[in-house]
């Protein structure tokens, strides 16, 4: 007599990998890691990224758009902010520029990297891909406003020497960032929700009523819990490997800011993979929601948190960008605006975004 063997969900790699990553994180935390252990942590980190993408897609499929994209973007950013504050309090590396470098890297990587790669993936099946210009345009306007107020304005203020805000200016920037981001989320999930839904054949698709094919509430709740665990694993293990990355960067004679770029790339991996998978299925709007939502959350949550943490921080907080980065930010905003306004994109737009990303990465290595 033969029996059909069914795999228990508790033995699935999407459950075991995040739990294994937690164990590795607990054992390695606060210790100097030899080369072999760094490799193990890196492998576990990659597995946690893949698990995070899987569980994010389960949650997104259950709650629909734009809530699904919002869950992943906010979850990643909250943990990213916690990592930034932890490193700044510890005085790691260039603590005074850590927040600025990380947030700016997130903006460039999302608005050029995720957007460019998503359009590239989507145009593999169709020469022209459509999305909702109203939602993408509103998201871009919010990202541009938050980026300028938080990262460009400090370079030109005169109350304090250097690219820093005075306490009053920092408080204003923090409140503004939080209010604008909160208002965007409120409108995205409420009154203007249809602006952020996928478009197919010129028609907005609302998947809110397709409950028959959606995961159960129990499965979605379990995936939400495992998503949080996986994201903690991603950020925690990224912190563990950051000293090794910093040693390599220093030995190679590269700028210290390269460390922040690498860490930002590791932290944004779950969102990048989720966006690429959505785009490959023809859901470019979901990819754009992830990209702009991540950039927006990174600024809208980081600046207020850093403003509060600065009360106890013993290092100056440099938020203002240099001239080269301001030029790249302006170019990013212009290129992205020209991409989202028509409501459709081609391979050319993908290549332009990736060219801007390549310029940022090259100048980070060779300023």
Secondary structure, 3 states (H helix, E strand, C coil): CCCCCCCCHHHCHHHHHHHHHHHHHHHHCCCCCCHHHHHHHHHHHHHHHHHHHHHHHHHHHHHCCCHHHHHHHHHHHHHHHHHHHHHHHHCCCCHHHHHHHHHHHHHHHHHHHHHHHHHHHHCCCCCCEECCHHHHHHHHHHHHHHHHHHHHHHHHCCCCCCCCCCHHHHHHHHHHHHHHHHHHHHHHCCCCHHHHCCEECCEECCHHHCHHHCCCHHHHHHHHHHHHHHHHHHHHHHHHHHHHHHHHHHHCCCCCHHHHHHHHHHHCHHHHHHHHHHHHCCCHHHHHHHHHHHHHHHHHHHHHHHHHHCCCCCCCCCCCCCHHHHHHHHHHHHHHHHHHCCCEECHHHHHHHHHHHHHHHHHHHCC
